[in-house]
């Protein structure tokens, strides 16, 4: 599998011209800024699986208020996950650590997979998730995940 590494080095030196950078403390804060204004569905988690930032696009995709998701656990706090093998049954707890946003934190590598989530209208939808771990000075501090609906 190819290795992909993301860096904010250019963003920290020039990409935020005109913005007050004094409040940023490490890469999670910089990513939180980017995720918070992104139109694409994406979420930023800290190392404990707490949502640090949610894009407006993720709010629409998961039928949540993106601002209300911040500070809550991803699973059981923000999104409800359904098992692919059971008709609208909850994803078992022992499977939750294997979803891409949490697996990227645990494994330290890229993670990709499909998630099944309920919609507002009671129908389920499938979402493709790709996650990358985020590091500060070599230590994993969280993950960044991009989502895309499947079959729409």
Rosetta blueprint (number, residue, H / E / L):
1 X L
2 X L
3 X L
4 X L
5 X L
6 X L
7 X L
8 X L
9 X H
10 X H
11 X H
12 X H
13 X H
14 X H
15 X H
16 X L
17 X L
18 X L
19 X L
20 X L
21 X L
22 X L
23 X L
24 X L
25 X L
26 X L
27 X H
28 X H
29 X H
30 X H
31 X H
32 X H
33 X H
34 X H
35 X H
36 X H
37 X L
38 X L
39 X L
40 X L
41 X L
42 X E
43 X E
44 X E
45 X E
46 X E
47 X L
48 X L
49 X L
50 X E
51 X E
52 X E
53 X E
54 X E
55 X L
56 X H
57 X H
58 X H
59 X H
60 X H
61 X H
62 X H
63 X L
64 X L
65 X L
66 X H
67 X H
68 X H
69 X H
70 X L
71 X L
72 X L
73 X E
74 X L
75 X E
76 X L
77 X L
78 X L
79 X E
80 X L
81 X E
82 X E
83 X L
84 X L
85 X L
86 X L
87 X L
88 X L
89 X L
90 X E
91 X L
92 X L
93 X H
94 X H
95 X H
96 X H
97 X L
98 X L
99 X L
100 X H
101 X H
102 X H
103 X H
104 X H
105 X H
106 X H
107 X H
108 X L
109 X L
110 X L
111 X E
112 X E
113 X E
114 X E
115 X E
116 X E
117 X E
118 X E
119 X L
120 X L
121 X L
122 X L
123 X L
124 X E
125 X E
126 X E
127 X E
128 X E
129 X E
130 X E
131 X E
132 X E
133 X E
134 X E
135 X E
136 X E
137 X L
138 X L
139 X E
140 X E
141 X E
142 X E
143 X E
144 X E
145 X E
146 X E
147 X E
148 X E
149 X E
150 X L
151 X L
152 X L
